[in-house]
Amino acid sequence: MSMAANLLPRFDQIVANTRQHLAAIPDDRLGWKPHDKSWTVGELGSHLANLSGWTMPTLAQDSLDVAPLDGDGPPPQPEYGSSGEMVSVFDELTAAARATIAGTTDEGFMGSWTLLVGGEQRFSMPKIAVLQEFILDHLIHHRGQLTVYLRMLDIPVPQTYGPTADFPDM
């Protein structure tokens, strides 16, 4: 089985679960945050909506400098004004990410990818590992944060891997 064929069921499960969490974000609470040092609900949801979009450049490039010395870093991630907009962007980016994953060869997945900050290497690993850790695990991490935000706002928390206090019988 190819790496892409092996990875796609996990990708699909993470995407489906994340999508329902984004859809649960209340539009009237986008500015809320649990602590002064935390992101707002809108910032966190927007980050989740954008994360899968990192798949295409990760698999197409060999490195990314998030703070290049010439000052021409990656564009800022947009923030969205509603959960519907977040879900729409998420759907668009995850469809493109899925197609990119499906079209990547095992050799392509094993190519090296390096994260740089100001020209300094922070890590280098095979692209398959970057995809799993830097993108998919990153999605799971922030989705977990979002579940806490939703709980604190008394918004029903969607199921991820089984029943929740809000949906015990599903």
C-alpha positions as CSV (number, residue, x, y, z in Angstrom):
1,M,0.0,0.0,0.0
2,S,1.3,3.4,-0.9
3,M,2.0,6.1,1.8
4,A,-0.8,8.2,0.4
5,A,-3.3,5.4,0.5
6,N,-2.2,4.6,4.1
7,L,-2.5,8.3,5.2
8,L,-5.8,9.3,3.5
9,P,-8.2,7.5,5.9
10,R,-6.5,9.2,8.9
11,F,-6.6,12.5,7.0
12,D,-10.3,12.0,6.2
13,Q,-11.2,11.2,9.9
14,I,-9.3,14.3,11.2
15,V,-10.9,16.5,8.6
16,A,-14.4,15.3,9.4
17,N,-14.0,15.7,13.1
18,T,-12.4,19.1,12.8
19,R,-15.1,20.4,10.4
20,Q,-17.9,19.7,12.9
21,H,-16.0,21.5,15.6
22,L,-15.5,24.6,13.4
23,A,-19.2,24.5,12.5
24,A,-20.1,24.6,16.3
25,I,-18.3,28.0,16.8
26,P,-20.9,30.6,17.6
27,D,-20.6,33.7,15.4
28,D,-21.6,36.0,18.3
29,R,-18.6,34.8,20.4
30,L,-15.7,35.1,17.9
31,G,-14.0,37.8,20.0
32,W,-14.1,35.7,23.3
33,K,-10.9,34.3,24.7
34,P,-10.3,32.4,27.9
35,H,-7.2,34.3,28.9
36,D,-5.4,37.5,27.9
37,K,-2.6,35.4,26.4
38,S,-4.9,33.1,24.5
39,W,-6.3,33.5,21.0
40,T,-9.9,34.5,20.5
41,V,-12.4,31.9,19.3
42,G,-12.3,33.6,15.9
43,E,-8.5,33.5,15.7
44,L,-8.3,29.9,16.8
45,G,-11.1,28.9,14.3
46,S,-9.4,30.8,11.5
47,H,-6.1,29.1,12.3
48,L,-7.8,25.7,12.1
49,A,-9.5,26.6,8.9
50,N,-6.2,27.5,7.3
51,L,-3.9,24.8,8.6
52,S,-4.6,22.1,6.0
53,G,-3.5,24.7,3.4
54,W,0.0,24.2,4.5
55,T,-0.1,20.7,2.9
56,M,0.5,21.9,-0.7
57,P,3.6,24.0,-0.1
58,T,5.0,21.4,2.3
59,L,4.8,18.7,-0.3
60,A,5.9,21.0,-3.2
61,Q,8.9,22.8,-1.4
62,D,11.9,21.5,0.4
63,S,11.9,24.3,3.1
64,L,10.1,27.2,4.6
65,D,11.7,30.2,6.4
66,V,9.0,31.7,8.6
67,A,11.1,34.8,9.3
68,P,13.6,35.2,6.4
69,L,16.3,37.8,6.9
70,D,15.0,39.8,3.9
71,G,11.8,40.3,5.7
72,D,9.7,38.7,3.0
73,G,8.1,36.0,5.1
74,P,5.0,33.9,4.5
75,P,1.8,35.9,4.2
76,P,-0.3,36.4,7.4
77,Q,-3.1,33.9,7.8
78,P,-6.5,35.5,7.2
79,E,-9.1,35.7,10.0
80,Y,-12.7,34.9,9.1
81,G,-15.8,36.6,10.3
82,S,-18.1,33.6,10.8
83,S,-18.0,29.9,11.4
84,G,-19.6,29.4,8.0
85,E,-16.8,31.2,6.3
86,M,-14.3,29.1,8.4
87,V,-16.0,25.9,7.3
88,S,-16.1,27.0,3.7
89,V,-12.3,27.8,3.6
90,F,-11.6,24.6,5.5
91,D,-13.5,22.6,2.9
92,E,-11.7,24.2,0.0
93,L,-8.3,23.8,1.6
94,T,-8.8,20.2,2.8
95,A,-10.0,19.2,-0.7
96,A,-6.9,20.6,-2.2
97,A,-4.7,19.0,0.5
98,R,-6.4,15.6,0.0
99,A,-5.8,15.8,-3.8
100,T,-2.2,16.8,-3.2
101,I,-1.7,13.9,-0.7
102,A,-3.3,11.4,-3.1
103,G,-1.0,12.6,-6.0
104,T,2.2,12.4,-4.0
105,T,4.5,9.4,-4.6
106,D,6.2,7.5,-1.8
107,E,9.5,9.0,-3.1
108,G,7.9,12.5,-2.8
109,F,6.8,11.8,0.8
110,M,10.4,10.7,1.7
111,G,12.0,13.9,0.4
112,S,13.4,16.1,3.1
113,W,11.7,19.3,4.4
114,T,13.3,21.9,6.6
115,L,11.8,24.6,8.8
116,L,14.0,27.7,9.0
117,V,13.7,30.8,11.2
118,G,15.8,33.7,10.1
119,G,17.9,31.3,8.0
120,E,18.5,29.0,11.0
121,Q,17.4,25.4,10.7
122,R,14.9,24.4,13.4
123,F,14.2,20.9,12.1
124,S,14.5,18.8,9.0
125,M,12.6,15.6,8.4
126,P,10.9,13.6,5.7
127,K,7.8,15.3,4.2
128,I,5.6,12.5,5.4
129,A,6.6,13.2,9.0
130,V,6.1,16.9,8.5
131,L,2.6,16.3,7.2
132,Q,1.7,14.0,10.1
133,E,3.2,16.2,12.8
134,F,3.3,19.7,11.6
135,I,-0.1,19.6,9.9
136,L,-2.3,16.7,11.1
137,D,-1.2,16.6,14.7
138,H,-1.3,20.4,14.7
139,L,-4.9,20.3,13.6
140,I,-5.7,17.8,16.4
141,H,-3.9,20.0,19.0
142,H,-5.9,23.1,18.1
143,R,-9.1,21.2,17.7
144,G,-8.6,20.1,21.3
145,Q,-8.1,23.7,22.4
146,L,-11.4,24.6,20.6
147,T,-13.3,21.9,22.5
148,V,-12.2,23.6,25.7
149,Y,-13.3,27.0,24.4
150,L,-16.7,25.5,23.4
151,R,-17.1,23.9,26.8
152,M,-16.2,27.2,28.6
153,L,-18.8,29.0,26.4
154,D,-21.4,26.3,27.2
155,I,-21.6,25.3,23.5
156,P,-22.4,21.6,22.9
157,V,-19.1,19.9,22.2
158,P,-19.3,17.6,19.1
159,Q,-18.1,14.1,19.3
160,T,-14.6,13.3,18.1
161,Y,-13.9,9.7,18.9
162,G,-17.0,8.8,20.9
163,P,-19.8,10.2,23.0
164,T,-19.4,13.6,24.8
165,A,-21.4,14.9,27.7
166,D,-23.5,16.8,25.2
167,F,-24.0,13.9,22.8
168,P,-23.8,10.7,24.9
169,D,-25.9,8.5,22.7
170,M,-24.4,9.2,19.2
